[in-house]
Amino acid sequence: MITILAGGTGSVKLVRGLYKEFKNIAVISNVADNFWFYGLYICPDIDTIIYGLGNNLDKKKGWGVKGDSFNFLNYMKDIGEESWFGLGDRDLTTHIIRTKLLKEGKKLSEITDFFAKKYNIPIKIIPASNTHYETHIITKDKKEMHLQEFWIKYKGDIPISDIVYHNIEKAQITETAKKILQNSKIIVFAPGNPITSIGSILNIKSFNKALKSLKEKVVVISPFISNKAISGPTETYMKAKEIEPSAQGLVDFYSEYANEMVFSNKDEIGFREQISKNHQNINFHFTNILMDTPIKEKNFAKYIISNFYNK
């Protein structure tokens, strides 16, 4: 089995590519982006994976349901209610049903299984934890807000000083996630944001402990090409956590979790000269990691399978 730690809109490309090439996969999803909005429980990363594998994802946006309308959201705007989070009309169905099931006492992992079956997805999609916790942004002027509010409402255009995970001390790895990690041949860190997509999973103490005991299985996929993030606010968030926003910083951050790391072939020369000599216990690999077309998703998936699963 191949297990992918996933979060953010970029992760679904890796998941989709691997799923097309190798059916025995599982996805453990970030849940720290989850939040309550209009009384509904929203799980952006879980939904992106489910929509992506169910061929319902709006690929242009990277989130939401393809071909969706926004009558509900537009009407909320017309009557003066907050409308900064993009809830489409079809997308609302997911959130309404999820909230109903939560109120009936179902666990998030059970609800995620329910939706996977509804979309005929035959693999396990597992929340990193059933406990609700949230990634919050601390601004330079000491204000605090949910990650979604910072990135979407304010378009990430506010100076920040820190990132924290509220209520994470209560979070526990799910038993399903623990068993799947143990039974996996390789565990792949998707090229998501290392602070808010993958780091929010790694900071669950019980998850962290389980993962560190499986270091020889872990393969990290870089979200950087030529020291620039492929997408999103990776550099901003790494700076906020006082981590160098570069390939070097990424290696330093993930070095305690992985023996194998994959970077862009554009970075190979620089690694040989600068980074490899300081991390001789890590095997660095170089290929085309940009998955901006279905063919590239497929090719990269084949690379992962042939170099790490079938080695």
Backbone hydrogen bonds, N-H to C=O, Kabsch-Sander energy under -0.5 kcal/mol:
donor,donor_aa,acceptor,acceptor_aa,energy
2,I,24,N,-2.0
3,T,1,M,-0.5
3,T,186,I,-2.3
4,I,26,A,-2.6
5,L,188,V,-3.0
6,A,4,I,-0.6
6,A,28,I,-2.6
11,S,8,G,-0.7
12,V,8,G,-0.6
13,K,10,G,-1.0
14,L,10,G,-0.8
15,V,11,S,-2.3
16,R,12,V,-2.9
17,G,13,K,-2.2
18,L,14,L,-2.5
19,Y,15,V,-2.5
20,K,16,R,-1.7
21,E,17,G,-1.1
22,F,18,L,-2.5
25,I,23,K,-2.1
26,A,2,I,-2.2
27,V,124,K,-2.6
28,I,4,I,-2.8
29,S,27,V,-0.6
29,S,126,I,-2.7
30,N,6,A,-2.4
34,N,31,V,-1.5
35,F,42,I,-1.7
37,F,40,L,-2.5
40,L,37,F,-1.9
41,Y,95,H,-0.6
42,I,35,F,-2.9
42,I,40,L,-0.7
47,D,43,C,-2.5
48,T,44,P,-2.0
49,I,45,D,-1.8
50,I,46,I,-2.4
51,Y,47,D,-3.2
52,G,48,T,-2.3
53,L,49,I,-2.6
54,G,50,I,-1.8
55,N,52,G,-0.9
56,N,51,Y,-3.4
57,L,51,Y,-1.2
58,D,64,G,-2.1
59,K,57,L,-1.3
62,G,58,D,-2.8
63,W,58,D,-0.7
66,K,56,N,-2.9
68,D,65,V,-1.5
74,N,70,F,-2.5
75,Y,71,N,-2.3
76,M,72,F,-2.3
77,K,73,L,-2.0
78,D,74,N,-2.1
79,I,75,Y,-1.7
80,G,77,K,-1.5
81,E,76,M,-2.8
86,G,84,W,-0.5
87,L,85,F,-1.9
88,G,86,G,-0.8
89,D,69,S,-2.9
92,L,88,G,-1.8
93,T,89,D,-0.5
93,T,90,R,-1.2
94,T,90,R,-0.6
94,T,91,D,-0.8
95,H,91,D,-1.3
96,I,92,L,-2.8
97,I,93,T,-2.4
98,R,94,T,-2.6
99,T,95,H,-2.3
100,K,96,I,-2.2
101,L,97,I,-2.5
102,L,98,R,-2.4
103,K,99,T,-2.3
104,E,100,K,-1.0
105,G,102,L,-1.8
106,K,101,L,-2.3
111,I,107,K,-2.3
112,T,108,L,-2.5
113,D,109,S,-1.9
114,F,110,E,-2.0
115,F,111,I,-2.1
116,A,112,T,-2.2
117,K,113,D,-2.1
118,K,114,F,-1.9
119,Y,115,F,-2.0
120,N,117,K,-1.5
121,I,116,A,-3.2
124,K,25,I,-0.7
126,I,27,V,-3.5
126,I,124,K,-0.5
128,A,29,S,-2.3
130,N,172,Q,-0.5
133,Y,131,T,-0.5
134,E,166,H,-1.7
135,T,32,A,-2.4
136,H,134,E,-0.6
136,H,164,V,-3.2
137,I,145,M,-3.3
138,I,162,D,-2.8
139,T,137,I,-0.6
139,T,143,K,-3.0
140,K,159,P,-2.4
142,K,139,T,-2.0
145,M,137,I,-1.9
147,L,135,T,-2.4
150,F,146,H,-2.3
151,W,147,L,-2.7
152,I,148,Q,-2.6
153,K,148,Q,-0.9
154,Y,149,E,-1.9
156,G,150,F,-2.9
157,D,154,Y,-2.2
161,S,138,I,-3.2
162,D,138,I,-1.6
164,V,136,H,-2.4
166,H,134,E,-2.6
166,H,164,V,-0.7
168,I,165,Y,-1.4
170,K,167,N,-1.5
171,A,168,I,-1.2
174,T,128,A,-0.9
178,K,174,T,-2.3
179,K,175,E,-2.4
180,I,176,T,-2.4
181,L,177,A,-2.4
182,Q,178,K,-2.0
183,N,179,K,-2.0
184,S,180,I,-0.7
184,S,181,L,-0.8
185,K,1,M,-2.6
186,I,1,M,-1.3
187,I,217,K,-2.2
188,V,3,T,-3.3
189,F,187,I,-0.5
189,F,219,V,-2.8
190,A,5,L,-2.4
190,A,188,V,-0.8
192,G,190,A,-2.2
197,S,193,N,-2.0
198,I,193,N,-2.4
199,G,193,N,-0.6
201,I,198,I,-1.4
202,L,198,I,-2.3
203,N,199,G,-1.7
204,I,201,I,-1.7
205,K,203,N,-0.7
208,N,204,I,-3.1
209,K,205,K,-2.4
210,A,206,S,-1.8
211,L,207,F,-2.6
212,K,208,N,-2.4
213,S,209,K,-1.1
214,L,211,L,-1.9
215,K,212,K,-1.0
217,K,214,L,-2.4
218,V,214,L,-0.5
218,V,215,K,-1.2
219,V,187,I,-2.9
220,V,260,E,-2.3
221,I,189,F,-1.9
222,S,220,V,-0.5
222,S,262,V,-2.5
225,I,228,K,-2.5
228,K,225,I,-1.4
230,I,223,P,-3.0
234,T,231,S,-0.5
237,Y,233,P,-2.4
238,M,234,T,-2.3
239,K,235,E,-2.2
240,A,236,T,-1.8
241,K,237,Y,-1.3
242,E,239,K,-1.9
243,I,238,M,-2.9
246,S,244,E,-2.2
250,L,246,S,-2.2
251,V,247,A,-2.5
252,D,248,Q,-2.4
253,F,249,G,-2.3
254,Y,250,L,-2.5
255,S,251,V,-1.3
257,Y,254,Y,-2.2
258,A,254,Y,-1.3
259,N,215,K,-0.8
259,N,218,V,-0.8
260,E,218,V,-1.1
261,M,283,N,-2.3
262,V,220,V,-3.2
263,F,285,H,-3.1
264,S,224,F,-0.5
265,N,287,T,-1.7
267,D,264,S,-2.0
268,E,265,N,-0.8
271,F,267,D,-2.0
272,R,268,E,-2.1
273,E,269,I,-1.5
274,Q,270,G,-2.2
275,I,270,G,-0.5
275,I,271,F,-0.6
276,S,271,F,-2.2
278,N,275,I,-1.3
279,H,275,I,-0.6
279,H,276,S,-1.3
282,I,279,H,-1.7
283,N,259,N,-3.6
284,F,282,I,-0.7
285,H,261,M,-2.5
287,T,263,F,-2.0
289,I,287,T,-0.9
291,M,289,I,-0.6
292,D,290,L,-0.6
297,E,293,T,-2.1
298,K,294,P,-2.3
299,N,295,I,-2.7
300,F,296,K,-2.4
301,A,297,E,-2.1
302,K,298,K,-2.2
303,Y,299,N,-1.8
304,I,300,F,-2.4
305,I,301,A,-2.4
306,S,302,K,-2.7
307,N,303,Y,-2.3
308,F,304,I,-1.9
309,Y,304,I,-1.1
309,Y,305,I,-0.7
310,N,305,I,-2.8
